[in-house]
Amino acid sequence: MDLKDILKRRDLDIEQCVASTDQVMQQVAMEVFKGTSIDQIQVALVSSVMNIADIYKSKKFSILILKAALTQLESEDFIESGKKLN
């Protein structure tokens, strides 16, 4: 299942998701400008997802979206690297 399917199945408002993403990306940009490393920011974002999952009892949903995101990232990396299946 990809992230678009998850949005549809959970009946999430795409505009609100985009607005929230924009806010998070603004914070990320500010951290980068301060000199925070991208690795630190990524660890903080993943940790935030884990904390939200725990606090709001949404671990199954968090696992679902993280798996979908990982699948998408691996697919994009596979295409970009030019690797071929044997």
Order of alpha helices (4+ residues) and beta strands (2+ residues): alpha-alpha-alpha-alpha
